[in-house]
Amino acid sequence: MQEAHLLEAILLVNPGIDDAVGGLERLQRVKDSGPNPAYCDEKLTLFEVHRALLDDDFCNKVEGIELRDEARFAKRHREHEKRALDEVQVYQDVKAMQENRRVEGRAPMVRFPGIAEQQVWEQQCPKPPMDPWDETQHRKGEPG
C-alpha cells in the first residue's frame, strides 16, 4: 500500500511543476513587462531538473518496495507449492482418509497394494511393447 501513496505523490507533484513551467512560459511571452528571457530559461531548466530528480527518487522507492513485495510473495508462493505438491503428504492424507473410512466401517475408496501384490499385478498386466516408429511413445532424453 505504501507504493500507492508514492504514486499518488508523483501524480500531484508533476502537474504542479507543469503549472509552474506553463506560468513561466506565459510570462516569457509578455512583451516589455516579462522577466529576462535568459533568467526564465534558467528557471524552466531548474524546474525540469528538480522534476526529474523527484521522479527518479520516487521511482527508486517504488522499485525497492516492489522488489521486497515480489520476494515476500514468491516466498509465500513457494510455501503453498510445497504444501500442494508434496507427494508424500498426499499419500499420507489419502492413507489417513482411508483409515478413517475403515474405522467408520465403510469400504475403502483406494487400495494400496503391497510389494508382492504389485509384482503379481505387473506380471499379469505387462507394459505394451513400444513401436519404434511412434514418436509419441518416446520420452525426452531417450534415444530413438
C-alpha positions, 0 to 999 in steps of 0.5 A: 500500500505504501507504493500507492501513496508514492504514486499518488505523490508523483501524480500531484507533484508533476502537474504542479511543476507543469503549472509552474513551467506553463506560468513561466512560459506565459510570462516569457511571452509578455512583451516589455513587462516579462522577466529576462528571457535568459533568467526564465530559461534558467528557471524552466531548466531548474524546474525540469531538473528538480522534476526529474530528480523527484521522479527518479527518487520516487521511482527508486522507492517504488522499485525497492518496495516492489522488489521486497513485495515480489520476494515476500510473495514468491516466498509465500508462493513457494510455501503453498507449492510445497504444501500442494505438491508434496507427494508424500503428504498426499499419500499420507492424507489419502492413507489417513482418509482411508483409515478413517473410512475403515474405522467408520466401517465403510469400504475403502475408496483406494487400495494400496497394494503391497510389494508382492501384490504389485509384482503379481499385478505387473506380471499379469498386466505387462507394459505394451511393447513400444513401436519404434516408429511412434514418436509419441511413445518416446520420452525426452532424453531417450534415444530413438 
